[in-house]
């Protein structure tokens, strides 16, 4: 190989590396734009989501501790208003929080689940509904925070965790048993 061939080879290698660097830079810029877009789509609703998810469980707990029909009705009314707000937030964040819809749809029913147990609030079943609702809220909090901080949709693990917990809550309300305790 003479000096001219070596120079030509070095120029070809430099051109290929420049092209690869350009493609990688363009890809990373596109990914960065997607992350910024997803994060900005969540920014206005991020704190509201966390507050409303916590509030609906707190109001459900309050409903379970009410001693009079009037206090129960007042707590239920407040919880129903929060459920409507959660539904609005669910619609606003459907795409950036893709895959968490089942969790939103289930958690907004917590006041209904507790109201259904109104005359049996001291039973273990009511306490278990509250425990399962809290577990669902915690899983949703983690998924929403991770989606916001990473600028990506919730991971498959986070979506699966939320969907399983939502399923357990719905199933427990319907049957009074966990899914693995239900015989066919």
Rosetta constraint file for C-alpha pairs under 8 A:
AtomPair CA 1 CA 5 HARMONIC 6.02 0.50
AtomPair CA 1 CA 6 HARMONIC 6.62 0.50
AtomPair CA 2 CA 6 HARMONIC 6.33 0.50
AtomPair CA 3 CA 7 HARMONIC 6.16 0.50
AtomPair CA 4 CA 8 HARMONIC 6.17 0.50
AtomPair CA 5 CA 9 HARMONIC 6.06 0.50
AtomPair CA 6 CA 10 HARMONIC 6.11 0.50
AtomPair CA 7 CA 11 HARMONIC 6.17 0.50
AtomPair CA 8 CA 12 HARMONIC 6.21 0.50
AtomPair CA 9 CA 13 HARMONIC 6.16 0.50
AtomPair CA 10 CA 14 HARMONIC 6.09 0.50
AtomPair CA 11 CA 15 HARMONIC 6.08 0.50
AtomPair CA 12 CA 16 HARMONIC 6.15 0.50
AtomPair CA 13 CA 17 HARMONIC 6.12 0.50
AtomPair CA 14 CA 18 HARMONIC 6.06 0.50
AtomPair CA 15 CA 19 HARMONIC 6.17 0.50
AtomPair CA 16 CA 20 HARMONIC 6.18 0.50
AtomPair CA 17 CA 21 HARMONIC 6.03 0.50
AtomPair CA 18 CA 22 HARMONIC 6.08 0.50
AtomPair CA 19 CA 23 HARMONIC 6.24 0.50
AtomPair CA 20 CA 24 HARMONIC 6.16 0.50
AtomPair CA 21 CA 25 HARMONIC 6.02 0.50
AtomPair CA 22 CA 26 HARMONIC 6.11 0.50
AtomPair CA 23 CA 27 HARMONIC 6.15 0.50
AtomPair CA 24 CA 28 HARMONIC 6.13 0.50
AtomPair CA 25 CA 29 HARMONIC 6.08 0.50
AtomPair CA 26 CA 30 HARMONIC 6.22 0.50
AtomPair CA 27 CA 31 HARMONIC 6.23 0.50
AtomPair CA 28 CA 32 HARMONIC 5.99 0.50
AtomPair CA 29 CA 33 HARMONIC 6.14 0.50
AtomPair CA 30 CA 34 HARMONIC 6.32 0.50
AtomPair CA 31 CA 35 HARMONIC 6.25 0.50
AtomPair CA 32 CA 36 HARMONIC 6.18 0.50
AtomPair CA 33 CA 37 HARMONIC 6.07 0.50
AtomPair CA 34 CA 38 HARMONIC 6.09 0.50
AtomPair CA 34 CA 151 HARMONIC 7.58 0.50
AtomPair CA 34 CA 152 HARMONIC 7.93 0.50
AtomPair CA 35 CA 39 HARMONIC 6.01 0.50
AtomPair CA 35 CA 150 HARMONIC 7.26 0.50
AtomPair CA 35 CA 151 HARMONIC 4.20 0.50
AtomPair CA 35 CA 152 HARMONIC 5.94 0.50
AtomPair CA 36 CA 40 HARMONIC 5.97 0.50
AtomPair CA 36 CA 151 HARMONIC 6.37 0.50
AtomPair CA 37 CA 41 HARMONIC 6.14 0.50
AtomPair CA 37 CA 151 HARMONIC 7.81 0.50
AtomPair CA 38 CA 42 HARMONIC 6.52 0.50
AtomPair CA 38 CA 96 HARMONIC 5.62 0.50
AtomPair CA 38 CA 148 HARMONIC 7.62 0.50
AtomPair CA 38 CA 151 HARMONIC 5.51 0.50
AtomPair CA 38 CA 152 HARMONIC 6.45 0.50
AtomPair CA 38 CA 153 HARMONIC 7.74 0.50
AtomPair CA 39 CA 43 HARMONIC 6.03 0.50
AtomPair CA 39 CA 96 HARMONIC 7.89 0.50
AtomPair CA 39 CA 147 HARMONIC 7.82 0.50
AtomPair CA 39 CA 148 HARMONIC 5.41 0.50
AtomPair CA 39 CA 149 HARMONIC 7.48 0.50
AtomPair CA 39 CA 151 HARMONIC 4.91 0.50
AtomPair CA 39 CA 152 HARMONIC 7.64 0.50
AtomPair CA 40 CA 44 HARMONIC 7.48 0.50
AtomPair CA 41 CA 93 HARMONIC 7.29 0.50
AtomPair CA 41 CA 96 HARMONIC 6.74 0.50
AtomPair CA 42 CA 46 HARMONIC 5.47 0.50
AtomPair CA 42 CA 93 HARMONIC 6.61 0.50
AtomPair CA 42 CA 96 HARMONIC 6.84 0.50
AtomPair CA 42 CA 148 HARMONIC 6.65 0.50
AtomPair CA 43 CA 47 HARMONIC 7.95 0.50
AtomPair CA 43 CA 148 HARMONIC 7.82 0.50
AtomPair CA 44 CA 48 HARMONIC 7.94 0.50
AtomPair CA 45 CA 49 HARMONIC 5.93 0.50
AtomPair CA 45 CA 89 HARMONIC 7.01 0.50
AtomPair CA 45 CA 93 HARMONIC 7.70 0.50
AtomPair CA 46 CA 50 HARMONIC 6.68 0.50
AtomPair CA 46 CA 144 HARMONIC 7.87 0.50
AtomPair CA 46 CA 148 HARMONIC 7.73 0.50
AtomPair CA 47 CA 51 HARMONIC 6.18 0.50
AtomPair CA 48 CA 52 HARMONIC 5.93 0.50
AtomPair CA 49 CA 53 HARMONIC 6.05 0.50
AtomPair CA 49 CA 86 HARMONIC 7.25 0.50
AtomPair CA 49 CA 89 HARMONIC 6.94 0.50
AtomPair CA 50 CA 54 HARMONIC 6.21 0.50
AtomPair CA 50 CA 141 HARMONIC 6.52 0.50
AtomPair CA 51 CA 55 HARMONIC 5.94 0.50
AtomPair CA 52 CA 56 HARMONIC 6.06 0.50
AtomPair CA 52 CA 82 HARMONIC 6.41 0.50
AtomPair CA 52 CA 85 HARMONIC 7.57 0.50
AtomPair CA 52 CA 86 HARMONIC 6.49 0.50
AtomPair CA 53 CA 57 HARMONIC 6.68 0.50
AtomPair CA 53 CA 86 HARMONIC 7.38 0.50
AtomPair CA 53 CA 107 HARMONIC 7.77 0.50
AtomPair CA 53 CA 137 HARMONIC 6.26 0.50
AtomPair CA 54 CA 58 HARMONIC 6.13 0.50
AtomPair CA 54 CA 137 HARMONIC 7.05 0.50
AtomPair CA 55 CA 59 HARMONIC 5.96 0.50
AtomPair CA 55 CA 79 HARMONIC 7.88 0.50
AtomPair CA 55 CA 82 HARMONIC 7.35 0.50
AtomPair CA 56 CA 60 HARMONIC 6.11 0.50
AtomPair CA 56 CA 79 HARMONIC 5.75 0.50
AtomPair CA 56 CA 82 HARMONIC 6.18 0.50
AtomPair CA 56 CA 83 HARMONIC 6.86 0.50
AtomPair CA 56 CA 107 HARMONIC 7.87 0.50
AtomPair CA 56 CA 108 HARMONIC 7.30 0.50
AtomPair CA 56 CA 110 HARMONIC 7.29 0.50
AtomPair CA 56 CA 111 HARMONIC 7.49 0.50
AtomPair CA 57 CA 61 HARMONIC 6.20 0.50
AtomPair CA 57 CA 110 HARMONIC 7.12 0.50
AtomPair CA 57 CA 130 HARMONIC 7.40 0.50
AtomPair CA 57 CA 133 HARMONIC 6.78 0.50
AtomPair CA 57 CA 134 HARMONIC 6.56 0.50
AtomPair CA 57 CA 137 HARMONIC 7.78 0.50
AtomPair CA 58 CA 62 HARMONIC 6.15 0.50
AtomPair CA 59 CA 63 HARMONIC 6.04 0.50
AtomPair CA 59 CA 75 HARMONIC 6.25 0.50
AtomPair CA 59 CA 76 HARMONIC 7.54 0.50
AtomPair CA 59 CA 78 HARMONIC 7.42 0.50
AtomPair CA 59 CA 79 HARMONIC 5.69 0.50
AtomPair CA 59 CA 111 HARMONIC 7.67 0.50
AtomPair CA 60 CA 64 HARMONIC 6.33 0.50
AtomPair CA 60 CA 75 HARMONIC 7.84 0.50
AtomPair CA 60 CA 76 HARMONIC 7.77 0.50
AtomPair CA 60 CA 79 HARMONIC 7.00 0.50
AtomPair CA 60 CA 110 HARMONIC 6.46 0.50
AtomPair CA 60 CA 111 HARMONIC 5.44 0.50
AtomPair CA 60 CA 114 HARMONIC 6.47 0.50
AtomPair CA 60 CA 130 HARMONIC 7.38 0.50
AtomPair CA 61 CA 65 HARMONIC 6.48 0.50
AtomPair CA 61 CA 130 HARMONIC 6.81 0.50
AtomPair CA 62 CA 66 HARMONIC 6.33 0.50
AtomPair CA 62 CA 75 HARMONIC 6.81 0.50
AtomPair CA 63 CA 71 HARMONIC 7.92 0.50
AtomPair CA 63 CA 72 HARMONIC 5.44 0.50
AtomPair CA 63 CA 75 HARMONIC 5.71 0.50
AtomPair CA 63 CA 76 HARMONIC 6.58 0.50
AtomPair CA 63 CA 111 HARMONIC 7.83 0.50
AtomPair CA 63 CA 114 HARMONIC 7.14 0.50
AtomPair CA 63 CA 115 HARMONIC 7.73 0.50
AtomPair CA 64 CA 114 HARMONIC 6.73 0.50
AtomPair CA 64 CA 118 HARMONIC 7.42 0.50
AtomPair CA 64 CA 121 HARMONIC 5.62 0.50
AtomPair CA 64 CA 122 HARMONIC 7.94 0.50
AtomPair CA 64 CA 126 HARMONIC 7.69 0.50
AtomPair CA 65 CA 121 HARMONIC 7.68 0.50
AtomPair CA 66 CA 71 HARMONIC 5.95 0.50
AtomPair CA 66 CA 72 HARMONIC 5.40 0.50
AtomPair CA 67 CA 71 HARMONIC 7.14 0.50
AtomPair CA 67 CA 72 HARMONIC 7.39 0.50
AtomPair CA 68 CA 72 HARMONIC 6.21 0.50
AtomPair CA 69 CA 73 HARMONIC 6.00 0.50
AtomPair CA 70 CA 74 HARMONIC 6.16 0.50
AtomPair CA 71 CA 75 HARMONIC 6.16 0.50
AtomPair CA 72 CA 76 HARMONIC 5.98 0.50
AtomPair CA 73 CA 77 HARMONIC 6.02 0.50
AtomPair CA 74 CA 78 HARMONIC 6.35 0.50
AtomPair CA 75 CA 79 HARMONIC 6.09 0.50
AtomPair CA 76 CA 80 HARMONIC 6.03 0.50
AtomPair CA 76 CA 111 HARMONIC 6.42 0.50
AtomPair CA 76 CA 115 HARMONIC 7.61 0.50
AtomPair CA 77 CA 81 HARMONIC 6.35 0.50
AtomPair CA 78 CA 82 HARMONIC 6.38 0.50
AtomPair CA 79 CA 83 HARMONIC 6.15 0.50
AtomPair CA 79 CA 111 HARMONIC 6.07 0.50
AtomPair CA 80 CA 84 HARMONIC 6.34 0.50
AtomPair CA 80 CA 111 HARMONIC 6.78 0.50
AtomPair CA 81 CA 85 HARMONIC 6.42 0.50
AtomPair CA 82 CA 86 HARMONIC 6.16 0.50
AtomPair CA 83 CA 87 HARMONIC 6.26 0.50
AtomPair CA 83 CA 108 HARMONIC 4.76 0.50
AtomPair CA 83 CA 109 HARMONIC 7.34 0.50
AtomPair CA 84 CA 88 HARMONIC 6.38 0.50
AtomPair CA 84 CA 108 HARMONIC 7.72 0.50
AtomPair CA 85 CA 89 HARMONIC 6.19 0.50
AtomPair CA 86 CA 90 HARMONIC 5.95 0.50
AtomPair CA 86 CA 104 HARMONIC 7.21 0.50
AtomPair CA 86 CA 108 HARMONIC 6.72 0.50
AtomPair CA 87 CA 91 HARMONIC 6.36 0.50
AtomPair CA 87 CA 104 HARMONIC 7.24 0.50
AtomPair CA 87 CA 105 HARMONIC 7.45 0.50
AtomPair CA 87 CA 108 HARMONIC 7.32 0.50
AtomPair CA 88 CA 92 HARMONIC 6.31 0.50
AtomPair CA 89 CA 93 HARMONIC 6.08 0.50
AtomPair CA 90 CA 94 HARMONIC 5.66 0.50
AtomPair CA 90 CA 101 HARMONIC 7.04 0.50
AtomPair CA 90 CA 104 HARMONIC 6.48 0.50
AtomPair CA 93 CA 97 HARMONIC 5.81 0.50
AtomPair CA 94 CA 98 HARMONIC 5.67 0.50
AtomPair CA 94 CA 100 HARMONIC 7.93 0.50
AtomPair CA 94 CA 101 HARMONIC 7.08 0.50
AtomPair CA 96 CA 147 HARMONIC 7.76 0.50
AtomPair CA 96 CA 152 HARMONIC 7.40 0.50
AtomPair CA 96 CA 153 HARMONIC 5.62 0.50
AtomPair CA 97 CA 101 HARMONIC 7.95 0.50
AtomPair CA 97 CA 144 HARMONIC 7.04 0.50
AtomPair CA 97 CA 147 HARMONIC 7.11 0.50
AtomPair CA 97 CA 153 HARMONIC 5.51 0.50
AtomPair CA 97 CA 154 HARMONIC 6.22 0.50
AtomPair CA 98 CA 153 HARMONIC 6.10 0.50
AtomPair CA 98 CA 154 HARMONIC 6.93 0.50
AtomPair CA 99 CA 154 HARMONIC 7.33 0.50
AtomPair CA 99 CA 159 HARMONIC 5.63 0.50
AtomPair CA 100 CA 104 HARMONIC 6.50 0.50
AtomPair CA 100 CA 140 HARMONIC 7.56 0.50
AtomPair CA 100 CA 154 HARMONIC 7.98 0.50
AtomPair CA 100 CA 159 HARMONIC 5.96 0.50
AtomPair CA 100 CA 162 HARMONIC 6.70 0.50
AtomPair CA 100 CA 163 HARMONIC 7.09 0.50
AtomPair CA 101 CA 105 HARMONIC 6.07 0.50
AtomPair CA 102 CA 106 HARMONIC 6.06 0.50
AtomPair CA 102 CA 162 HARMONIC 7.79 0.50
AtomPair CA 102 CA 163 HARMONIC 6.02 0.50
AtomPair CA 102 CA 166 HARMONIC 6.56 0.50
AtomPair CA 103 CA 107 HARMONIC 6.01 0.50
AtomPair CA 103 CA 136 HARMONIC 7.09 0.50
AtomPair CA 103 CA 140 HARMONIC 7.08 0.50
AtomPair CA 103 CA 162 HARMONIC 5.84 0.50
AtomPair CA 103 CA 163 HARMONIC 6.00 0.50
AtomPair CA 103 CA 165 HARMONIC 7.76 0.50
AtomPair CA 103 CA 166 HARMONIC 5.26 0.50
AtomPair CA 104 CA 108 HARMONIC 6.22 0.50
AtomPair CA 105 CA 109 HARMONIC 7.09 0.50
AtomPair CA 106 CA 110 HARMONIC 7.31 0.50
AtomPair CA 106 CA 166 HARMONIC 5.86 0.50
AtomPair CA 106 CA 169 HARMONIC 7.66 0.50
AtomPair CA 106 CA 170 HARMONIC 6.90 0.50
AtomPair CA 107 CA 133 HARMONIC 6.65 0.50
AtomPair CA 107 CA 136 HARMONIC 7.32 0.50
AtomPair CA 107 CA 137 HARMONIC 7.38 0.50
AtomPair CA 107 CA 166 HARMONIC 7.45 0.50
AtomPair CA 109 CA 113 HARMONIC 6.26 0.50
AtomPair CA 110 CA 114 HARMONIC 6.24 0.50
AtomPair CA 110 CA 133 HARMONIC 6.99 0.50
AtomPair CA 111 CA 115 HARMONIC 5.95 0.50
AtomPair CA 112 CA 116 HARMONIC 6.03 0.50
AtomPair CA 113 CA 117 HARMONIC 6.72 0.50
AtomPair CA 113 CA 129 HARMONIC 7.65 0.50
AtomPair CA 113 CA 173 HARMONIC 6.89 0.50
AtomPair CA 114 CA 118 HARMONIC 6.33 0.50
AtomPair CA 114 CA 121 HARMONIC 7.71 0.50
AtomPair CA 114 CA 126 HARMONIC 6.81 0.50
AtomPair CA 114 CA 129 HARMONIC 7.70 0.50
AtomPair CA 117 CA 121 HARMONIC 5.73 0.50
AtomPair CA 117 CA 126 HARMONIC 6.49 0.50
AtomPair CA 120 CA 126 HARMONIC 7.26 0.50
AtomPair CA 121 CA 126 HARMONIC 5.50 0.50
AtomPair CA 121 CA 127 HARMONIC 7.65 0.50
AtomPair CA 122 CA 126 HARMONIC 6.85 0.50
AtomPair CA 122 CA 127 HARMONIC 7.57 0.50
AtomPair CA 123 CA 127 HARMONIC 6.96 0.50
AtomPair CA 124 CA 128 HARMONIC 6.08 0.50
AtomPair CA 125 CA 129 HARMONIC 6.23 0.50
AtomPair CA 125 CA 176 HARMONIC 6.99 0.50
AtomPair CA 126 CA 130 HARMONIC 6.45 0.50
AtomPair CA 127 CA 131 HARMONIC 6.21 0.50
AtomPair CA 128 CA 132 HARMONIC 6.07 0.50
AtomPair CA 129 CA 133 HARMONIC 6.05 0.50
AtomPair CA 129 CA 169 HARMONIC 6.77 0.50
AtomPair CA 129 CA 172 HARMONIC 7.39 0.50
AtomPair CA 129 CA 173 HARMONIC 7.05 0.50
AtomPair CA 130 CA 134 HARMONIC 6.10 0.50
AtomPair CA 131 CA 135 HARMONIC 6.27 0.50
AtomPair CA 132 CA 136 HARMONIC 6.21 0.50
AtomPair CA 132 CA 165 HARMONIC 7.30 0.50
AtomPair CA 132 CA 168 HARMONIC 7.47 0.50
AtomPair CA 132 CA 169 HARMONIC 5.67 0.50
AtomPair CA 133 CA 137 HARMONIC 6.21 0.50
AtomPair CA 133 CA 169 HARMONIC 6.61 0.50
AtomPair CA 134 CA 138 HARMONIC 6.16 0.50
AtomPair CA 135 CA 139 HARMONIC 6.25 0.50
AtomPair CA 135 CA 165 HARMONIC 7.05 0.50
AtomPair CA 136 CA 140 HARMONIC 6.17 0.50
AtomPair CA 136 CA 162 HARMONIC 6.29 0.50
AtomPair CA 136 CA 165 HARMONIC 5.36 0.50
AtomPair CA 136 CA 166 HARMONIC 6.19 0.50
AtomPair CA 136 CA 169 HARMONIC 7.92 0.50
AtomPair CA 137 CA 141 HARMONIC 6.06 0.50
AtomPair CA 138 CA 142 HARMONIC 6.36 0.50
AtomPair CA 139 CA 143 HARMONIC 6.28 0.50
AtomPair CA 139 CA 158 HARMONIC 7.38 0.50
AtomPair CA 139 CA 161 HARMONIC 6.71 0.50
AtomPair CA 139 CA 162 HARMONIC 5.57 0.50
AtomPair CA 139 CA 165 HARMONIC 7.85 0.50
AtomPair CA 140 CA 144 HARMONIC 6.01 0.50
AtomPair CA 140 CA 162 HARMONIC 6.04 0.50
AtomPair CA 141 CA 145 HARMONIC 6.05 0.50
AtomPair CA 142 CA 146 HARMONIC 6.04 0.50
AtomPair CA 142 CA 158 HARMONIC 7.69 0.50
AtomPair CA 143 CA 147 HARMONIC 6.06 0.50
AtomPair CA 143 CA 154 HARMONIC 5.62 0.50
AtomPair CA 143 CA 155 HARMONIC 7.70 0.50
AtomPair CA 143 CA 158 HARMONIC 5.46 0.50
AtomPair CA 143 CA 159 HARMONIC 7.23 0.50
AtomPair CA 143 CA 162 HARMONIC 7.92 0.50
AtomPair CA 144 CA 148 HARMONIC 6.15 0.50
AtomPair CA 144 CA 154 HARMONIC 7.02 0.50
AtomPair CA 145 CA 149 HARMONIC 6.03 0.50
AtomPair CA 146 CA 150 HARMONIC 5.79 0.50
AtomPair CA 146 CA 151 HARMONIC 7.92 0.50
AtomPair CA 146 CA 152 HARMONIC 7.96 0.50
AtomPair CA 146 CA 154 HARMONIC 6.77 0.50
AtomPair CA 147 CA 151 HARMONIC 5.55 0.50
AtomPair CA 147 CA 152 HARMONIC 5.06 0.50
AtomPair CA 147 CA 153 HARMONIC 5.21 0.50
AtomPair CA 147 CA 154 HARMONIC 5.02 0.50
AtomPair CA 147 CA 155 HARMONIC 7.87 0.50
AtomPair CA 148 CA 152 HARMONIC 6.97 0.50
AtomPair CA 154 CA 158 HARMONIC 5.93 0.50
AtomPair CA 154 CA 159 HARMONIC 6.16 0.50
AtomPair CA 155 CA 159 HARMONIC 6.15 0.50
AtomPair CA 156 CA 160 HARMONIC 5.95 0.50
AtomPair CA 157 CA 161 HARMONIC 6.09 0.50
AtomPair CA 158 CA 162 HARMONIC 6.23 0.50
AtomPair CA 159 CA 163 HARMONIC 6.07 0.50
AtomPair CA 160 CA 164 HARMONIC 5.99 0.50
AtomPair CA 161 CA 165 HARMONIC 6.20 0.50
AtomPair CA 162 CA 166 HARMONIC 6.07 0.50
AtomPair CA 163 CA 167 HARMONIC 6.05 0.50
AtomPair CA 164 CA 168 HARMONIC 6.15 0.50
AtomPair CA 165 CA 169 HARMONIC 6.22 0.50
AtomPair CA 166 CA 170 HARMONIC 6.22 0.50
AtomPair CA 167 CA 171 HARMONIC 5.89 0.50
AtomPair CA 168 CA 172 HARMONIC 5.84 0.50
AtomPair CA 168 CA 178 HARMONIC 6.38 0.50
AtomPair CA 168 CA 179 HARMONIC 6.57 0.50
AtomPair CA 169 CA 173 HARMONIC 6.20 0.50
AtomPair CA 170 CA 174 HARMONIC 6.20 0.50
AtomPair CA 171 CA 175 HARMONIC 5.97 0.50
AtomPair CA 171 CA 176 HARMONIC 7.42 0.50
AtomPair CA 171 CA 177 HARMONIC 7.16 0.50
AtomPair CA 171 CA 178 HARMONIC 6.71 0.50
AtomPair CA 171 CA 179 HARMONIC 6.57 0.50
AtomPair CA 172 CA 176 HARMONIC 4.60 0.50
AtomPair CA 172 CA 177 HARMONIC 5.03 0.50
AtomPair CA 172 CA 178 HARMONIC 5.54 0.50
AtomPair CA 172 CA 179 HARMONIC 7.52 0.50
AtomPair CA 173 CA 177 HARMONIC 7.97 0.50
AtomPair CA 177 CA 181 HARMONIC 5.94 0.50
AtomPair CA 177 CA 182 HARMONIC 6.49 0.50
AtomPair CA 178 CA 182 HARMONIC 6.70 0.50
